[in-house]
Amino acid sequence: MKKVIDLSKSAPIVLALDTSDLATALDWIEATNGLIRVYKLGLEFFLNFGHDGVRAISSSTDAEIFLDLKLHDIPHTVKGAALAISELKPRYLTVHASGGEAMVRAAAEALKFTSVTGVTILTSLSEADVSAIGYRQSALESAVGLAKIAVSGGARAIVCSPLEIVEIRKAIGTQVEIITPGVRPADIQSSDDQMRTMTPRQAIDRGADLVVIGRPITSAWMNGAQAMRERAEQITSEIL
């Protein structure tokens, strides 16, 4: 049964439902409903459960759905992929900004009621990785350039590391949302697979509209639903 929440009272958190078990994802929503503004479904989830899985999630909450597929192909193919998920009506759908302006536009034109979201430089990449891949400029400069490309193609949101928020905001203005993964609460020592990080509060203070959090909240599930909710409440209180 869908749980109705007042999104205006929830935290600007995108909770990553990174699990290959649908029942677990639904339990996580049950444990955090009312605290979380957006639930993110990634590629692993979508390949496991497809459209039916997304419907199961969206029917369990009034929170927004972030479909994180990071599409990256020729414009014609990306348009077809975007059309294929259009009936799911996710609030956000990610595409790689490095696919170019025409590719981003193809997705944006196919999804009138979804915020196509341009992914800039993955937060798992270090400065050395960015150079090794072949970017001529630093991660910061490259991310700003990619954000401009995405917005020119019709993206209404951008994904970037917290280290690039300020410069990207200057470059794209205030009408485009900035969504920031690579955030870790102050009491988390490990950055997991994230390289360019800061705390959720710091990211919000720098201008992020939403911060993406996964394991710092979902790992509490091993101690039960109440422990997970308390952890979400703790992190929420640090942001609001």
C-alpha positions in Angstrom: 0.0 0.0 0.0 1.3 3.4 -0.9 2.5 5.5 2.0 1.7 9.2 1.5 4.3 11.6 2.6 4.7 15.4 2.7 7.7 15.9 0.5 8.2 19.4 1.8 9.1 18.0 5.2 11.4 15.3 4.0 15.2 15.7 3.8 16.8 16.5 0.4 18.2 12.9 0.3 18.2 10.5 -2.6 18.4 7.1 -1.0 20.1 4.6 -3.2 18.2 1.3 -3.1 21.3 -0.7 -4.1 20.1 -4.3 -3.6 19.4 -7.2 -5.8 16.4 -8.2 -3.6 13.1 -6.5 -4.3 11.6 -7.4 -0.9 14.6 -5.8 0.8 14.2 -2.6 -1.3 10.5 -2.4 -0.2 11.5 -3.0 3.4 14.0 -0.1 3.2 11.3 2.2 1.9 9.0 1.1 4.8 11.8 1.9 7.3 12.6 5.3 5.9 9.4 6.5 4.4 8.6 10.1 5.3 12.3 11.0 5.8 13.5 10.5 2.3 12.5 12.7 -0.7 13.7 10.5 -3.5 14.5 6.8 -4.0 17.2 5.9 -6.5 17.0 2.7 -8.6 20.2 1.8 -10.4 21.2 -0.3 -13.3 21.5 -3.5 -11.2 18.0 -3.1 -9.9 16.5 -2.3 -13.3 18.2 -5.3 -15.0 17.0 -7.6 -12.2 13.4 -6.4 -11.9 12.7 -4.2 -15.0 9.5 -2.2 -15.3 7.6 -4.3 -12.8 10.2 -3.6 -10.2 10.1 0.1 -10.7 6.3 0.0 -10.5 6.5 -1.9 -7.2 8.7 0.8 -5.8 6.7 3.7 -7.0 3.4 2.2 -5.8 4.8 1.8 -2.3 5.6 5.5 -1.7 4.7 9.0 -2.8 8.4 9.9 -2.8 10.0 10.7 -6.2 11.8 8.0 -8.2 15.3 8.5 -9.6 16.1 6.0 -12.4 19.8 5.9 -12.6 20.5 4.1 -15.9 23.3 6.4 -17.1 22.3 6.0 -20.8 25.2 6.6 -23.2 24.9 5.7 -26.9 24.0 7.4 -30.2 21.1 9.8 -30.0 18.7 7.5 -31.9 19.3 4.6 -29.4 19.1 6.8 -26.4 15.8 8.3 -27.6 14.4 4.7 -28.0 15.6 3.7 -24.5 14.1 6.8 -23.0 10.8 6.2 -24.7 10.9 2.6 -23.5 10.8 3.8 -19.8 8.5 6.8 -20.4 5.4 5.1 -19.1 7.2 4.6 -15.7 7.3 8.4 -15.3 10.4 8.6 -13.2 11.2 12.1 -11.7 14.8 11.8 -12.9 16.6 9.7 -15.5 20.4 9.9 -15.9 22.4 10.1 -19.1 26.1 10.5 -19.5 26.8 14.1 -20.5 29.9 12.9 -22.3 27.5 11.4 -24.9 27.1 14.9 -26.3 24.5 17.6 -26.6 22.5 15.8 -29.3 22.3 12.6 -27.2 21.1 14.5 -24.2 18.5 16.3 -26.3 17.2 13.1 -27.7 16.4 11.9 -24.2 15.0 15.2 -23.1 12.7 15.4 -26.1 11.4 11.8 -25.5 10.7 12.5 -21.8 8.6 15.7 -21.4 7.7 15.0 -17.8 11.0 13.6 -16.5 14.1 15.6 -15.6 16.8 14.2 -17.8 19.9 14.4 -15.6 23.4 14.8 -17.0 26.1 12.8 -15.3 29.4 14.6 -15.4 32.5 13.0 -13.9 31.9 9.9 -11.9 32.7 10.4 -8.2 34.6 7.1 -8.2 37.2 8.6 -10.4 40.3 10.3 -9.0 42.1 13.1 -10.6 44.7 10.6 -12.0 41.8 8.5 -13.4 40.4 11.5 -15.2 43.7 12.1 -16.8 44.3 8.5 -17.7 40.9 8.3 -19.4 42.0 11.1 -21.7 40.4 14.2 -20.4 42.8 17.1 -21.1 41.5 19.2 -18.2 41.1 18.6 -14.5 38.1 16.8 -13.0 36.6 20.2 -12.0 37.1 21.8 -15.5 35.8 18.7 -17.2 32.8 18.5 -15.0 31.9 22.1 -15.6 32.2 21.6 -19.4 30.1 18.5 -19.3 27.4 20.2 -17.2 27.2 23.0 -19.8 26.8 20.5 -22.6 24.0 18.6 -20.7 22.1 21.8 -20.0 22.4 22.9 -23.6 20.9 19.6 -24.6 17.9 20.1 -22.3 19.0 18.4 -19.1 17.1 19.8 -16.1 19.4 18.3 -13.5 23.1 17.6 -13.2 25.0 15.0 -11.2 28.5 16.0 -10.0 30.8 15.4 -7.1 30.5 17.9 -4.2 33.9 19.4 -5.1 32.4 20.7 -8.4 29.1 22.2 -7.1 30.1 25.8 -6.7 31.7 26.2 -10.2 28.9 24.2 -11.9 26.3 26.3 -10.2 28.0 29.5 -11.5 28.1 28.0 -15.0 24.5 26.7 -15.2 22.5 29.1 -13.0 19.8 28.4 -10.5 17.1 26.8 -12.6 18.9 23.4 -13.0 19.1 21.0 -10.1 22.4 19.8 -8.8 22.4 16.2 -7.4 25.5 15.2 -5.5 26.7 11.6 -4.8 30.0 11.1 -3.1 28.8 12.4 0.3 29.6 10.7 3.5 28.4 11.7 7.0 31.2 13.0 9.3 31.2 9.7 11.4 32.0 7.6 8.3 35.7 7.0 7.8 35.7 4.9 4.7 34.8 6.5 1.3 34.0 3.1 -0.1 34.4 3.4 -3.9 34.0 7.2 -3.8 37.1 9.3 -4.3 35.9 13.0 -4.3 33.7 13.4 -1.2 32.5 15.6 1.6 29.7 15.6 4.2 26.0 15.9 3.1 25.7 19.2 5.0 28.8 20.6 3.3 27.3 19.7 -0.1 24.0 21.3 0.6 25.7 24.4 1.9 27.7 24.7 -1.4 24.5 24.6 -3.4 23.4 21.0 -4.0 19.7 20.5 -4.2 19.8 16.8 -3.4 22.5 14.5 -2.0 22.7 10.8 -2.8 23.3 8.5 0.1 23.3 4.7 0.2 25.3 2.5 2.4 25.7 5.0 5.3 22.0 4.5 5.8 21.2 1.1 4.3 24.0 -0.7 6.1 22.1 -0.2 9.4 19.5 -2.6 8.1 21.6 -5.5 9.4 20.5 -4.3 12.9 16.8 -4.1 11.9 14.3 -1.7 10.6 14.3 0.6 13.6 18.1 0.9 13.5 17.9 1.9 9.9 15.2 4.5 10.6 17.2 5.9 13.5 20.3 6.2 11.2 18.2 7.9 8.6 16.8 10.3 11.2 20.3 11.1 12.5 21.6 11.9 9.0 18.4 13.9 8.2 18.9 16.0 11.3 22.4 16.8 10.2 21.1 18.2 6.9 17.9 20.0 7.9 
